Every structure is written in structure tokens, then in C-alpha cells.
């Protein structure tokens, strides 16, 4: 068993889906948020437009400001 709890699991909703899927090893450097709502952040992850759970977005390890441009 690992001594470190995996903290990089992110809940993501994909296009045309109603429920979140959990994505292990989510790479925040590949996510670009473009629309921010109270429960999720819409944006591009790699080449797919997704919705990331707002709590997961707010608690990401390398928190940085993503300005809408």
C-alpha cells in the first residue's frame, strides 16, 4: 500500500454526460478553464471541452489564476 494518498483524482463531466467520471492523475497543466460557475468550471482538457468539479478546481495542488482571455 502506498504511503501517499493519491490527491490528483479529479471529477470531470464529458460532453453529453450527466454524471462526473473520476480521472486519476489529472494534469492541471493541460486544462484551460474558460467559464466559471458555482458548481463547475468549463474548459479545455487536451482537445476535449469538459466540466471540472468546482471543489476539485479550487483545491488543485498548483493553484494559479487562470484568466479568461
N, C-alpha and C positions, 0 to 999 in steps of 0.2 A: 504494500500500500504506500502511496506517495505521502511524503511529509507535508507537501504543499497542496492546499485545496485549489482546484482549478477555478480561477476567478474570471477567466476570459470567456465565459459562456454568455451569449447574448441572445435575447428573444427577438426574432425577426419575422415579420409578415411579408410574404412574397406576393407578387401580383395575382389577383383573382383568388386569394385565400382569405378565409375569415379568422383563422387562428394563427398564433405565433408558433414558429418552429424554433427550437434551441440550436444555436450554431456554436460548436466548440471552437476554440482558437480563432475567434473573430478578429480580423486585423483592422483596427481602427484607422490605420493609415490609408486603407483602401475605401473608406467611407467618406462621402461628402454630403453633409446634411444641407437641404435646401428649403424645407418647410418644417416649422416647429409648432407643435400643438401640445396641449396639456397631457396627452397620454402617449404620444409617439412623435418620432422625428422621421420625416420622409426624406429620402435622398438616394444617392447612387452608391451601390456597393459593387465594385468591379464594374460590370456592364449591365447590372440589373437595378431597376428602381424599386426600392424596398421601404418598409416602415420598421424602424428600430424602436423597441420599447423605451419610453422616456426615462424610466428609472435606470435602465442599463446605460443609456446615453449619459445621464447625469453622473453616474458612478464609474465611468470608464477610467482606467488607470492613468493614462496620459492625457488628462483633461487639458483641452486647449479651446480657444474661442474659434468657432467656425462661422465666419461672417458670410451672409448671403451676398453674392456678387452678381 
